[in-house]
Amino acid sequence: MLRRGGRAAETLFFDYNRQNGVPIRVARIFNTYGPRPAAGDRRVVSNFTVKALKGEDITIFGDGSQTRSFFYVADLIDGFMAMMSSEASLVGPINLGNPNEFTILELADLVLNKINSKSQLVFKALPQDDPQPMSARHF
């Protein structure tokens, strides 16, 4: 889901492109993960991994069936490079992400199994602003 700040930035870039003819590229980045994330970056992959390594409970909001597309950072860089070397007419927005989605519960199980963690899953109510798949959105 594109947040308001991202949408506003896109609009400004497109307007600047139209008014000044400056070539731009607009990318929409999916949930990126990779080595050495910043401490407390609040991304779900690193959050689950840190909690599993510490043996702390992992919080799942809702029933864990909500899906996300996870994209490895090296693949993101490859996507940026391909986009930047494309024709000037390819402005975007271009989605840079994995076409396959995984449930949050699948991610939590994968992390727990890979780390062999004793962490427990704790389920809490799903926040109202949780991103929904396009097919589930109502406008």
N, C-alpha and C positions, 0 to 999 in steps of 0.2 A: 504494500500500500504506500503510495507516494504521500509523504507528509506535506503539510502546508508550506513549510520553509523550502523544501525541495521543489515544489511546484512553482513557488514564487521565483526561485532562482532560475528555473527553466524558462519561465516567461521573460525574465529580464535578459537572459542570453539570446533567446529567439528575437526579441525586439531589437537588441543591439546588432544582431546579425542582419536583420532586415534594414535597419536605418543606416548602418555604416559599412555593410558588405564585408565585415570581418568574418573569416571562416571560423566556425565553432563545431564542436561535437558535444552531444549530450548523451550521457550514459546513465542508466538506472541500475544500481548495484544491488545484488541480492545479498543474502546473509553470508558474509565472507568469514572464513576461518583459516587459521594457519599457525605456524610455530611462533612462540614468544609474543602472545597477545599482551597488551597493556593490562596491568593489574586493575581489576575492577572495571573492565570495559563493558560489562553488563550484556555481552553477547551470549546467546544461549549455549553455544558449543563450549566456549571457555568457562562459562559459569558452571555448567554441569561437570566439566572435567575437574575444575578446581575443587568443587564440593566433593566429588567422588574420591579424589586423591586425599582429601582431609577426612574422609569418612563422615561428612556432614549430610544431613537430609537434603534431598533434591526436590524442589518444589515444582509440581506440574500444575499448571492452571487449567481448569476445566478437566475433561477426561483424557487429555493428551492426544485426542484425535485430530487436532488442528495441524495443518501441514505447513512446512517451510521448504524453501529451496536453499540448499547450502552449497557454497562455491569456494573452492580452495584458492588462496591468495595468488599462487603462481598462475592459475588459470585466469584469474582476473587481470593480471598484468598482461598476459597473452592477448586477452580480449581488448584491453586498452591499446596495445601496440597495433593490433589489426585494425581497430577503429581509426586510430590516428593516421595510419598509412592508406586509408581508403580514399576514394574519390571525394572531392570537396562537396559534391552534391549530397553525400551521405552525412546529414546533420544529426539525425536521430529524432526522438530518443531511441536508443538501442538498449535493450535489456541485456545485462551481463550477468548471467546466472546459470544455474544447472536446470535443465528442463524437467528433471525428476524431483518430485517433492517427497519428503519423509515426514511421518508424524513425529510430534514432540516426544511421544511415548517410545517410538522406535529409536529416536536419538538417545533418550535416557537409558534405555536397555543396552544399546550398543556401548555407550560410555561405561556403564557399570560392568559389563562383561569384559571389555578390553582391559580395564584397570583392575578387574577382580575386586571391586569395592564392596564393602559391607554397608554402604549408604542405603538409606530407605527412601522410597518415593512417597512424598506427601502431596496430596491433592487439595487444591484450593479453588475457589470460585474463579471462573474466567472473567478477566476485566472486560468492561464494555467496549473499550477501544481496541481490542485484540484484532489484528488484521485477519480478514476473511478472504477465502479464495474468490476470484472474480465471479464464479458461478453462484456464490452465496450472497453477493452484495446486492443491496436494494437502494436504488437512487430515487 
